[in-house]
Amino acid sequence: MNLGMGSLPARRPKVRPDDIAVVFKEHEWAYRQLDKRVTRVPNALTDAGVPKGHRAVQVGFNHPALKRSRMTQ
């Protein structure tokens, strides 16, 4: 079954958790680490009172934090 690109961030840590997902300057993050960080974003928004289904925006420079926030669903 083809689940599409949108499900890649959720699937990849289960399939290849120790493969490198992101390289930025001297830092590397494996898919397992990326998944852990990606799930923090929606959890923090929920804890702050943002209802499920609402939208949020992040403005910033080209940085891994910006990429992680774009992967949340």
N, C-alpha and C positions, 0 to 999 in steps of 0.2 A: 504494500500500500504506500502510495506517495503522500506524505504528510506536508510537503512543501517546505520552503526555506524558513517560514515563520516559526516552525517547531525545532529548527536546528539547535538553538541555544539550550533547549530543554533535553534534546536527545543526545547530543554529543558527549556530555559528561558521563552518561550511562554507558556509551559505547567505547570511548577512548578517553577516560578521565585524566590520564597523565600526559596526553599530547599537549604541546604548546598551542594555546589559543591566541594570545596577544603578546606582542613584543613592543616595548616602548622604552627607548633609550637603553639603559642597562637592566631593565626589569623584564621578567617573563612571567606569564600567568598560564597555568594549565587549565584545561576545561573545568576540572573539578573546582579550582579556586575561582574561576570566572563565574561559574554557576552559583557558588556561595555568595559572591559579591552582588551578582545580578538580583538574587532574591531578596537582598537587604533593601533595595530601593522600594519596591511596592509595600513591603512590610513596614518600612519607616513612614511611608505616606499614609497607610492605614492607621498606624499608631498615632499619627498627627491629626487624624480626623477626616482625611480625604476619603469620601465614599468610593466604593468599587464602581468602575465605569466612568468616573470623572477623568479628565485629562490634566496633565501637568507638563510644564515646560522647563527645560534646563538650558541656560545660555552659558556658553563658555568656549574656551579654546579647544583645539584638537588635542584631546587628552583621553587616556583610557576610561576615566570616569564618565565622560560624555558618551563613549561607545557602550559602556555597561548600561547606562540609563536608557539607551535606545533599544536594548535587547529585552527590556522588561515587557511583560504582557499584561 
